[in-house]
Amino acid sequence: MNTVIVQATPQWLRKRDILKMFDIGYRKLDYWTSTGYIRSIKFNDGSQQSMKLYYVSDVADLLLKLSAGYTPQIKHGRVKP
C-alpha cells in the first residue's frame, strides 16, 4: 500500500503567525489591512477578545510586488463572517 502525503498551506492565519511567517512588524500589518491591501476577517463571539485572521496570499502578493518596485493594489470587497 502506498502512502500519500499531502501538504497544505493555510489560507488564513492569526496575526502572530503572519508576523512570524513573513518577518514583518504588527504596525505594518495593521496599516496594510486598514488601507485594504490585505484582507482580514474578524470573528466576534460577543467578547472583547475576538479572533482576527489575515489572508496569507494577500501578504505574500503584497511583499512580492513591493520588492519588485510595483505599487500594491487594494483588494476589492471585504470578507464578513
N, C-alpha and C positions, 0 to 999 in steps of 0.2 A: 504494500500500500504506500503510495506517495504522499508526502506531507507538503501541503501548500502553505506558505507563509505570506500573509497579506499585511502590508504595512500601509497605514493610512495617516495622513497629516490632518490634524484637527482644523476645522474651518473657522471656529470661533474659540477665543481664549480669553481668560481673565487678564486684567491689567498687569499683574506681577509676572505672568508667563510671557506676555508680549514684550515687556521690558527686558526680560532675560533673553528671550529668543533673538531679539533684534538689537540689543545693547543700545537702547535709546532712553532718554530721560522721561519722567512722567509728565513734566510740563509740556514737552514737545508733543507727546502723545495726546494730551488734553487739548492742545492748540489745534492739532491736525484733526481731531474729532470735532471740535467746535466749528471749524471752518468747513467741514464737510468732506475732507479728503479721505477720512476713514469712517466707515460705517460702524455703528455700535448698537447694541440692544441692551435695554435695562429691564430686569425682571423685578417688579415691585410686589413684594409679598405683604405689603402693609406695614412693614417695619422700616426703620430709618436705615438699616443696613441691607440694602438691596444689591443683588448681583448684577454687574455690568460686564458684557462680553464685547470683544472687538473682533472685527473680521480680518483674519490673518492675511488673506490675499491682497486686501487694500493696503496694508502696511508694507508688504513686500513690493507691491507695484509702485507705491509712492517712493520708497527708498531707491528703487531701481531708476525711476525717472529723475529723481533729484541728483543721483550720482552721474547720470548721463547728461545733465545740464538742461533737462526739459522742465517746463512749468507743469506742476501737477494739476490734475483736473478734479473738480468737485464731483463726487458721486451723486447721482440723481436718486431721489427718493430716500425715505428713512424707513428703517425696519422697526415695526412696533409689534410687541407680543400680542 
